[in-house]
Amino acid sequence: LENKIVALGDAEVKSSLFSINANEIVGFYEGLIGKAKIQNLIASEKATFKTSQITINSNFMNYNIEKKTLLVEGDNISMISNLGNVYSQNKLLYNKDEKKILLDGNVLIILKNPKTKINANKLIINIDESENIVYVKAIDNVNVTIDSFKQNISSNEAEFFNIEQKINFEGDVIIKQNESFLKGNSAVIDFEKGLSSITSNEQNSVTGIFY
């Protein structure tokens, strides 16, 4: 009567594109059972969503089969990828057709190479056809820690380009290294060249203190 199927206890759904595991999975369908088409899958309690390159864990997730979108909500969201691990305390939206993953709520991404941590209120992640992460944009209260440079950078926004191995910073940029720091409007970290550069606009100049 409710057009749903409920699987309880080590439940699993498999397809050629993804798999979902959870303690409970509810499938909502249209049409008569046996000939029906499942529209949505809602997984709760230790839920895991897997594709060829991405694994997402949470206690609640809703997958729309037609739109190929996954909505994940909760304060304990994690994602494992080729680039590194991502954590969120509010929401994650995965969109396969648009090749985007949006995260909201004190988001942290820990990159494997280069060893870097990016923390922000929001993240926009672009993936390629093979679901490899190629681009990350951090928005609002951005804080980046680069182990190899022993630097900490804060800004309003930051963009990481995986192929080019660069991070661009915009807005109220502060680069700290030990007790020394630089302030400006824009900055670029080039991991291949091992260089950090900072610039300012016409109204302001780059300032810094070195120890």
CORHU-V173042 format. One record per residue. N is the residue number from 1. RES is the residue in one small letter. SS is DSSP state (~ for helix, > for strand, _ for the rest). PSI is psi in degrees with one decimal (NA if undefined). OMEGA is omega in radians with two decimals (999 if undefined). Layout:
[[N | RES | SS | PSI | OMEGA] [N | RES | SS | PSI | OMEGA]]
//
This chain:
[[1 | l | _ | -31.1 | 3.14] [2 | e | _ | 0.3 | -3.13] [3 | n | _ | 49.7 | 3.11] [4 | k | > | 152.1 | 3.07] [5 | i | > | 131.7 | -3.11] [6 | v | > | 126.1 | 3.07] [7 | a | > | 127.6 | -3.06] [8 | l | > | 135.3 | 3.05] [9 | g | > | 102.2 | 3.14] [10 | d | > | 47.6 | -3.10] [11 | a | > | 149.8 | -3.11] [12 | e | > | 139.2 | 3.02] [13 | v | > | 131.2 | -3.12] [14 | k | > | 142.4 | 2.97] [15 | s | _ | -179.0 | 3.13] [16 | s | _ | -19.2 | -3.09] [17 | l | _ | -28.1 | -3.02] [18 | f | _ | 170.1 | 2.95] [19 | s | > | 148.9 | 3.10] [20 | i | > | 130.7 | 3.04] [21 | n | > | 141.7 | 3.11] [22 | a | > | 168.5 | 3.03] [23 | n | > | -28.0 | 3.10] [24 | e | > | 130.3 | 3.06] [25 | i | > | 127.7 | 3.10] [26 | v | > | 125.6 | 3.10] [27 | g | > | 123.3 | 3.09] [28 | f | > | 131.3 | -3.03] [29 | y | > | 164.4 | 3.04] [30 | e | > | 142.7 | 3.12] [31 | g | _ | -172.4 | -3.13] [32 | l | _ | 143.0 | 3.13] [33 | i | _ | 136.6 | -3.06] [34 | g | _ | -31.5 | 3.08] [35 | k | _ | 10.7 | -3.03] [36 | a | _ | 160.2 | 3.08] [37 | k | > | 119.2 | -3.13] [38 | i | > | 131.2 | -3.11] [39 | q | > | -46.0 | -3.07] [40 | n | > | 148.2 | 3.02] [41 | l | > | 122.3 | 3.11] [42 | i | > | 118.9 | -3.12] [43 | a | > | 136.9 | 3.13] [44 | s | > | 155.3 | -3.12] [45 | e | > | 102.7 | 3.13] [46 | k | > | 51.4 | -3.09] [47 | a | > | 140.0 | 3.12] [48 | t | > | 129.8 | 3.09] [49 | f | > | 126.4 | -3.09] [50 | k | > | 137.4 | 2.93] [51 | t | _ | -165.6 | -3.10] [52 | s | _ | -31.2 | -3.05] [53 | q | _ | -9.8 | -2.99] [54 | i | _ | 137.4 | 3.02] [55 | t | > | 126.2 | -3.12] [56 | i | > | 132.1 | -3.14] [57 | n | > | 140.3 | 3.08] [58 | s | > | 178.3 | 3.07] [59 | n | > | -7.8 | 3.09] [60 | f | > | 131.5 | 3.05] [61 | m | > | 146.7 | -3.10] [62 | n | > | 115.4 | -3.12] [63 | y | > | 123.3 | 3.07] [64 | n | > | 111.8 | -3.02] [65 | i | _ | -41.3 | -3.11] [66 | e | _ | -44.3 | -3.11] [67 | k | _ | -12.8 | -3.10] [68 | k | _ | 45.2 | 3.11] [69 | t | > | 144.2 | 3.11] [70 | l | > | 121.4 | 3.07] [71 | l | > | 121.7 | -3.13] [72 | v | > | 130.5 | -3.11] [73 | e | > | 149.1 | 3.12] [74 | g | _ | 176.2 | -3.10] [75 | d | _ | 10.8 | -3.11] [76 | n | _ | 59.8 | -3.10] [77 | i | > | 134.7 | 3.08] [78 | s | > | 149.8 | 3.11] [79 | m | > | 131.1 | 3.11] [80 | i | > | 130.7 | -3.11] [81 | s | _ | -180.0 | 3.10] [82 | n | _ | -26.4 | -3.08] [83 | l | _ | -30.9 | -3.10] [84 | g | > | -163.3 | -3.11] [85 | n | > | 144.7 | -3.13] [86 | v | > | 140.8 | -3.14] [87 | y | > | 142.2 | 3.13] [88 | s | > | 149.0 | -3.14] [89 | q | _ | 19.9 | 3.13] [90 | n | _ | -66.0 | -2.98] [91 | k | > | 148.2 | 3.01] [92 | l | > | 134.5 | 3.08] [93 | l | > | 116.8 | 3.14] [94 | y | > | 126.4 | 3.13] [95 | n | > | 105.7 | -3.05] [96 | k | _ | -44.5 | -3.09] [97 | d | _ | -38.8 | 3.12] [98 | e | _ | -7.0 | 3.13] [99 | k | _ | 45.8 | -3.12] [100 | k | > | 149.6 | 3.01] [101 | i | > | 121.9 | -3.13] [102 | l | > | 132.2 | 3.13] [103 | l | > | 144.8 | -3.06] [104 | d | > | 138.3 | 3.05] [105 | g | > | 86.5 | 3.10] [106 | n | > | 64.1 | -3.03] [107 | v | > | 138.7 | 3.09] [108 | l | > | 128.4 | 3.02] [109 | i | > | 128.9 | 3.13] [110 | i | > | 107.2 | -3.10] [111 | l | > | 142.3 | 3.09] [112 | k | _ | -45.5 | -3.09] [113 | n | _ | 111.1 | 0.02] [114 | p | _ | 153.2 | -3.14] [115 | k | _ | 100.4 | -3.01] [116 | t | > | 143.1 | 3.06] [117 | k | > | 130.5 | 3.10] [118 | i | > | 120.4 | 3.14] [119 | n | > | 135.5 | -3.13] [120 | a | > | 171.4 | 3.07] [121 | n | > | -30.4 | -3.12] [122 | k | > | 149.5 | 3.05] [123 | l | > | 139.5 | 2.97] [124 | i | > | 121.5 | -3.10] [125 | i | > | 127.9 | 3.04] [126 | n | > | 137.7 | 3.11] [127 | i | > | 158.3 | 3.11] [128 | d | _ | -171.7 | -3.11] [129 | e | _ | -31.7 | 3.14] [130 | s | _ | 6.9 | 3.12] [131 | e | _ | 25.2 | 2.97] [132 | n | _ | 139.2 | 3.14] [133 | i | > | 125.9 | -3.13] [134 | v | > | -18.5 | -3.03] [135 | y | > | 139.1 | 3.08] [136 | v | > | 129.0 | 3.05] [137 | k | > | 122.9 | 3.10] [138 | a | > | 135.2 | -3.04] [139 | i | > | 132.4 | 2.99] [140 | d | > | 120.9 | 3.14] [141 | n | > | 51.6 | -3.08] [142 | v | > | 133.0 | 3.07] [143 | n | > | 124.1 | -3.06] [144 | v | > | 131.2 | 3.07] [145 | t | > | 121.6 | -3.12] [146 | i | > | 111.4 | -3.06] [147 | d | _ | -44.2 | -3.05] [148 | s | _ | -32.4 | 3.14] [149 | f | _ | -10.4 | -3.04] [150 | k | _ | 44.3 | -3.10] [151 | q | > | 150.8 | 3.00] [152 | n | > | 125.0 | -3.08] [153 | i | > | 131.5 | 3.03] [154 | s | > | 148.3 | -3.11] [155 | s | > | 177.1 | 3.06] [156 | n | > | -37.5 | 3.13] [157 | e | > | 155.1 | 3.07] [158 | a | > | 144.4 | 3.12] [159 | e | > | 125.1 | 3.10] [160 | f | > | 125.2 | 3.11] [161 | f | > | 110.2 | -3.00] [162 | n | _ | -44.2 | -3.10] [163 | i | _ | -44.8 | -3.13] [164 | e | _ | -15.0 | -3.11] [165 | q | _ | 54.2 | 3.13] [166 | k | > | 151.7 | 2.96] [167 | i | > | 125.8 | 3.05] [168 | n | > | 136.6 | 3.13] [169 | f | > | 142.2 | 3.12] [170 | e | > | 135.2 | 3.01] [171 | g | > | 111.7 | 3.07] [172 | d | > | 54.1 | -3.08] [173 | v | > | 131.5 | 3.04] [174 | i | > | 120.6 | 3.08] [175 | i | > | 120.3 | 3.14] [176 | k | > | 137.7 | 3.04] [177 | q | > | 108.1 | -2.97] [178 | n | _ | -122.7 | -3.14] [179 | e | _ | -9.3 | -3.13] [180 | s | > | 152.8 | 3.10] [181 | f | > | 156.7 | 3.05] [182 | l | > | 142.9 | 3.09] [183 | k | > | 138.8 | 3.10] [184 | g | > | -169.5 | -3.14] [185 | n | > | -28.0 | -3.11] [186 | s | > | 152.8 | 3.10] [187 | a | > | 155.8 | 3.10] [188 | v | > | 130.6 | 3.03] [189 | i | > | 117.1 | 3.14] [190 | d | > | 107.5 | -3.07] [191 | f | _ | -33.4 | -3.14] [192 | e | _ | -39.4 | 3.14] [193 | k | _ | -14.4 | -3.11] [194 | g | _ | 35.8 | -3.05] [195 | l | > | 145.0 | 2.98] [196 | s | > | 131.8 | 3.10] [197 | s | > | 146.6 | -3.12] [198 | i | > | 140.0 | -3.12] [199 | t | > | 169.8 | 3.12] [200 | s | _ | 174.5 | 3.13] [201 | n | _ | -175.2 | -3.07] [202 | e | _ | -28.0 | -3.10] [203 | q | _ | -26.0 | -3.08] [204 | n | _ | 163.7 | 3.09] [205 | s | _ | 160.2 | 3.07] [206 | v | _ | 131.5 | 3.12] [207 | t | > | 156.0 | 3.14] [208 | g | > | 161.2 | 3.04] [209 | i | > | 132.5 | -3.09] [210 | f | _ | 137.7 | 3.11] [211 | y | _ | NA | 999]]
//
